[in-house]
């Protein structure tokens, strides 16, 4: 039974090689990179739109406050110029000076907001260009990856057909164990014992496990979780 599973794994190695070739191909990496960007671009747009609305609202409030202060400033300045009482004129001038400072602060805030708004608009423009480039990249390399996969399809199907035949000779429970580990990206799955050590991680096996191996059982390493058979 172990011999049959080892033969299955040897053939499975060919399928694994195709999988790795496809996975590590530059066309797949570029297509995946473009798709990842496109998948996240909507969130980026939403965040930029939200920030833009917030900035515009604050800017409009600053503009309204500035207009209001300017009106009050003109009224106080006119009153100060026409005041007959020196104390009253001094008081009004002090208020006018306070408003002048507040107006200056508002103008500074408005200038800072204007810069940030322009930065958001620039980000929108840059995002638009990147999105278009990502679409073109995904279209180009997605198609190339599809063609690469198709070029391997005949070989893949032949290997899978061979595996299906080899599987018939393997104990179903053992095969299920193998497939579960293979699905979790483990490969190779089955190793031969190395003396009294796991053939993969070289951790020393228990006497109980060694006795099971002597009885032609396949065990699972407690440390690396691979399957181990008698040498």
One Martini backbone bead per residue (centre of mass of N, CA, C, O) as a GRO file, in nm:
protein
  231
    1UNK     BB    1   0.056   0.063  -0.019
    2UNK     BB    2   0.305   0.250  -0.005
    3UNK     BB    3   0.408   0.207  -0.288
    4UNK     BB    4   0.153   0.329  -0.424
    5UNK     BB    5   0.176   0.613  -0.293
    6UNK     BB    6   0.456   0.678  -0.405
    7UNK     BB    7   0.368   0.663  -0.701
    8UNK     BB    8   0.163   0.885  -0.680
    9UNK     BB    9   0.362   1.110  -0.592
   10UNK     BB   10   0.546   1.103  -0.840
   11UNK     BB   11   0.315   1.198  -1.030
   12UNK     BB   12   0.227   1.449  -0.864
   13UNK     BB   13   0.491   1.609  -0.917
   14UNK     BB   14   0.409   1.697  -1.201
   15UNK     BB   15   0.168   1.866  -1.114
   16UNK     BB   16   0.325   2.051  -0.922
   17UNK     BB   17   0.508   2.174  -1.140
   18UNK     BB   18   0.284   2.317  -1.291
   19UNK     BB   19   0.179   2.488  -1.060
   20UNK     BB   20   0.449   2.640  -1.008
   21UNK     BB   21   0.481   2.759  -1.287
   22UNK     BB   22   0.221   2.925  -1.280
   23UNK     BB   23   0.262   3.074  -1.007
   24UNK     BB   24   0.566   3.196  -1.098
   25UNK     BB   25   0.469   3.355  -1.317
   26UNK     BB   26   0.474   3.671  -1.448
   27UNK     BB   27   0.185   3.689  -1.561
   28UNK     BB   28   0.042   3.621  -1.294
   29UNK     BB   29   0.164   3.844  -1.116
   30UNK     BB   30   0.060   4.084  -1.288
   31UNK     BB   31  -0.238   4.012  -1.280
   32UNK     BB   32  -0.265   4.003  -0.967
   33UNK     BB   33  -0.171   4.293  -0.911
   34UNK     BB   34  -0.395   4.435  -1.074
   35UNK     BB   35  -0.637   4.307  -0.926
   36UNK     BB   36  -0.574   4.410  -0.643
   37UNK     BB   37  -0.601   4.707  -0.714
   38UNK     BB   38  -0.893   4.697  -0.830
   39UNK     BB   39  -1.028   4.584  -0.568
   40UNK     BB   40  -0.926   4.859  -0.395
   41UNK     BB   41  -1.017   5.125  -0.548
   42UNK     BB   42  -1.300   5.187  -0.433
   43UNK     BB   43  -1.208   5.258  -0.147
   44UNK     BB   44  -1.026   5.494  -0.231
   45UNK     BB   45  -1.248   5.665  -0.358
   46UNK     BB   46  -1.432   5.690  -0.113
   47UNK     BB   47  -1.221   5.828   0.072
   48UNK     BB   48  -1.172   6.075  -0.109
   49UNK     BB   49  -1.464   6.176  -0.121
   50UNK     BB   50  -1.502   6.214   0.179
   51UNK     BB   51  -1.268   6.417   0.219
   52UNK     BB   52  -1.364   6.627   0.016
   53UNK     BB   53  -1.634   6.695   0.156
   54UNK     BB   54  -1.512   6.786   0.422
   55UNK     BB   55  -1.335   7.017   0.309
   56UNK     BB   56  -1.558   7.180   0.170
   57UNK     BB   57  -1.728   7.233   0.421
   58UNK     BB   58  -1.510   7.385   0.579
   59UNK     BB   59  -1.452   7.600   0.365
   60UNK     BB   60  -1.738   7.718   0.361
   61UNK     BB   61  -1.745   7.798   0.660
   62UNK     BB   62  -1.505   7.991   0.643
   63UNK     BB   63  -1.629   8.179   0.433
   64UNK     BB   64  -1.874   8.265   0.602
   65UNK     BB   65  -1.711   8.373   0.845
   66UNK     BB   66  -1.550   8.582   0.688
   67UNK     BB   67  -1.788   8.751   0.585
   68UNK     BB   68  -1.899   8.821   0.865
   69UNK     BB   69  -1.644   8.959   0.980
   70UNK     BB   70  -1.620   9.178   0.762
   71UNK     BB   71  -1.883   9.320   0.829
   72UNK     BB   72  -1.817   9.383   1.124
   73UNK     BB   73  -1.554   9.534   1.069
   74UNK     BB   74  -1.676   9.766   0.908
   75UNK     BB   75  -1.866   9.864   1.129
   76UNK     BB   76  -1.651   9.919   1.348
   77UNK     BB   77  -1.467  10.106   1.188
   78UNK     BB   78  -1.681  10.321   1.135
   79UNK     BB   79  -1.749  10.374   1.434
   80UNK     BB   80  -1.461  10.460   1.520
   81UNK     BB   81  -1.437  10.710   1.328
   82UNK     BB   82  -1.727  10.844   1.447
   83UNK     BB   83  -1.633  10.870   1.725
   84UNK     BB   84  -1.631  11.102   1.997
   85UNK     BB   85  -1.537  10.903   2.197
   86UNK     BB   86  -1.240  10.786   2.299
   87UNK     BB   87  -1.315  10.524   2.444
   88UNK     BB   88  -1.500  10.414   2.227
   89UNK     BB   89  -1.290  10.416   2.002
   90UNK     BB   90  -1.088  10.225   2.146
   91UNK     BB   91  -1.276   9.984   2.172
   92UNK     BB   92  -1.342   9.952   1.870
   93UNK     BB   93  -1.046   9.913   1.780
   94UNK     BB   94  -0.997   9.657   1.941
   95UNK     BB   95  -1.213   9.489   1.796
   96UNK     BB   96  -1.090   9.524   1.516
   97UNK     BB   97  -0.822   9.382   1.583
   98UNK     BB   98  -0.944   9.109   1.660
   99UNK     BB   99  -1.073   9.059   1.382
  100UNK     BB  100  -0.814   9.068   1.219
  101UNK     BB  101  -0.692   8.815   1.351
  102UNK     BB  102  -0.922   8.620   1.279
  103UNK     BB  103  -0.903   8.665   0.974
  104UNK     BB  104  -0.614   8.562   0.947
  105UNK     BB  105  -0.670   8.275   1.052
  106UNK     BB  106  -0.879   8.201   0.838
  107UNK     BB  107  -0.690   8.239   0.593
  108UNK     BB  108  -0.489   8.022   0.680
  109UNK     BB  109  -0.689   7.785   0.685
  110UNK     BB  110  -0.783   7.816   0.391
  111UNK     BB  111  -0.506   7.768   0.261
  112UNK     BB  112  -0.467   7.483   0.379
  113UNK     BB  113  -0.724   7.360   0.258
  114UNK     BB  114  -0.660   7.417  -0.036
  115UNK     BB  115  -0.414   7.229  -0.045
  116UNK     BB  116  -0.565   6.969   0.032
  117UNK     BB  117  -0.765   6.971  -0.199
  118UNK     BB  118  -0.549   6.959  -0.421
  119UNK     BB  119  -0.435   6.688  -0.324
  120UNK     BB  120  -0.693   6.523  -0.370
  121UNK     BB  121  -0.718   6.585  -0.673
  122UNK     BB  122  -0.444   6.460  -0.743
  123UNK     BB  123  -0.519   6.175  -0.641
  124UNK     BB  124  -0.744   6.129  -0.838
  125UNK     BB  125  -0.574   6.152  -1.094
  126UNK     BB  126  -0.372   5.927  -1.021
  127UNK     BB  127  -0.582   5.700  -0.982
  128UNK     BB  128  -0.691   5.703  -1.267
  129UNK     BB  129  -0.425   5.622  -1.405
  130UNK     BB  130  -0.377   5.358  -1.245
  131UNK     BB  131  -0.641   5.219  -1.326
  132UNK     BB  132  -0.589   5.211  -1.629
  133UNK     BB  133  -0.323   5.054  -1.610
  134UNK     BB  134  -0.442   4.805  -1.462
  135UNK     BB  135  -0.644   4.725  -1.679
  136UNK     BB  136  -0.432   4.674  -1.899
  137UNK     BB  137  -0.265   4.467  -1.743
  138UNK     BB  138  -0.490   4.260  -1.690
  139UNK     BB  139  -0.565   4.210  -1.981
  140UNK     BB  140  -0.289   4.116  -2.085
  141UNK     BB  141  -0.197   3.903  -1.850
  142UNK     BB  142  -0.456   3.743  -1.831
  143UNK     BB  143  -0.436   3.628  -2.118
  144UNK     BB  144  -0.152   3.501  -2.092
  145UNK     BB  145  -0.228   3.310  -1.858
  146UNK     BB  146  -0.447   3.159  -2.008
  147UNK     BB  147  -0.256   3.050  -2.228
  148UNK     BB  148  -0.067   2.900  -2.038
  149UNK     BB  149  -0.277   2.705  -1.920
  150UNK     BB  150  -0.364   2.582  -2.193
  151UNK     BB  151  -0.075   2.463  -2.258
  152UNK     BB  152  -0.116   2.259  -1.989
  153UNK     BB  153  -0.380   2.091  -2.010
  154UNK     BB  154  -0.302   1.821  -2.138
  155UNK     BB  155  -0.095   1.739  -1.924
  156UNK     BB  156  -0.280   1.758  -1.677
  157UNK     BB  157  -0.495   1.548  -1.765
  158UNK     BB  158  -0.302   1.308  -1.789
  159UNK     BB  159  -0.214   1.305  -1.494
  160UNK     BB  160  -0.497   1.280  -1.364
  161UNK     BB  161  -0.555   1.007  -1.497
  162UNK     BB  162  -0.319   0.856  -1.366
  163UNK     BB  163  -0.401   0.913  -1.072
  164UNK     BB  164  -0.675   0.770  -1.077
  165UNK     BB  165  -0.547   0.488  -1.115
  166UNK     BB  166  -0.352   0.486  -0.867
  167UNK     BB  167  -0.570   0.527  -0.642
  168UNK     BB  168  -0.702   0.239  -0.648
  169UNK     BB  169  -0.440   0.113  -0.477
  170UNK     BB  170  -0.532   0.295  -0.240
  171UNK     BB  171  -0.615   0.363   0.059
  172UNK     BB  172  -0.867   0.576   0.130
  173UNK     BB  173  -0.766   0.693   0.404
  174UNK     BB  174  -0.479   0.760   0.303
  175UNK     BB  175  -0.568   0.935   0.066
  176UNK     BB  176  -0.712   1.148   0.235
  177UNK     BB  177  -0.464   1.243   0.386
  178UNK     BB  178  -0.300   1.329   0.145
  179UNK     BB  179  -0.503   1.536   0.020
  180UNK     BB  180  -0.521   1.726   0.263
  181UNK     BB  181  -0.217   1.808   0.254
  182UNK     BB  182  -0.208   1.898  -0.037
  183UNK     BB  183  -0.420   2.127   0.000
  184UNK     BB  184  -0.209   2.262   0.223
  185UNK     BB  185   0.073   2.268   0.046
  186UNK     BB  186   0.193   1.989   0.077
  187UNK     BB  187   0.531   1.912  -0.054
  188UNK     BB  188   0.580   1.651   0.021
  189UNK     BB  189   0.400   1.402   0.208
  190UNK     BB  190   0.584   1.150   0.168
  191UNK     BB  191   0.815   0.981   0.389
  192UNK     BB  192   1.103   0.835   0.479
  193UNK     BB  193   1.260   0.696   0.712
  194UNK     BB  194   1.550   0.807   0.926
  195UNK     BB  195   1.576   0.564   1.101
  196UNK     BB  196   1.453   0.747   1.391
  197UNK     BB  197   1.359   0.965   1.178
  198UNK     BB  198   1.227   1.206   1.022
  199UNK     BB  199   1.247   1.264   0.676
  200UNK     BB  200   1.205   1.580   0.709
  201UNK     BB  201   1.274   1.707   1.023
  202UNK     BB  202   1.448   1.504   1.215
  203UNK     BB  203   1.272   1.392   1.427
  204UNK     BB  204   1.233   1.196   1.687
  205UNK     BB  205   1.090   0.897   1.729
  206UNK     BB  206   0.891   0.694   1.871
  207UNK     BB  207   0.855   0.373   1.957
  208UNK     BB  208   0.567   0.348   1.863
  209UNK     BB  209   0.616   0.452   1.573
  210UNK     BB  210   0.837   0.249   1.494
  211UNK     BB  211   0.655  -0.003   1.526
  212UNK     BB  212   0.447   0.080   1.312
  213UNK     BB  213   0.648   0.080   1.078
  214UNK     BB  214   0.725  -0.223   1.102
  215UNK     BB  215   0.401  -0.278   1.031
  216UNK     BB  216   0.345  -0.093   0.771
  217UNK     BB  217   0.278   0.181   0.864
  218UNK     BB  218   0.135   0.504   0.849
  219UNK     BB  219   0.255   0.807   0.972
  220UNK     BB  220   0.245   1.102   1.179
  221UNK     BB  221   0.407   1.374   1.240
  222UNK     BB  222   0.404   1.571   1.524
  223UNK     BB  223   0.565   1.820   1.399
  224UNK     BB  224   0.516   1.837   1.057
  225UNK     BB  225   0.269   1.633   0.947
  226UNK     BB  226   0.379   1.419   0.795
  227UNK     BB  227   0.428   1.131   0.616
  228UNK     BB  228   0.537   0.799   0.724
  229UNK     BB  229   0.760   0.544   0.615
  230UNK     BB  230   0.914   0.276   0.543
  231UNK     BB  231   1.224   0.219   0.389
   0.00000   0.00000   0.00000
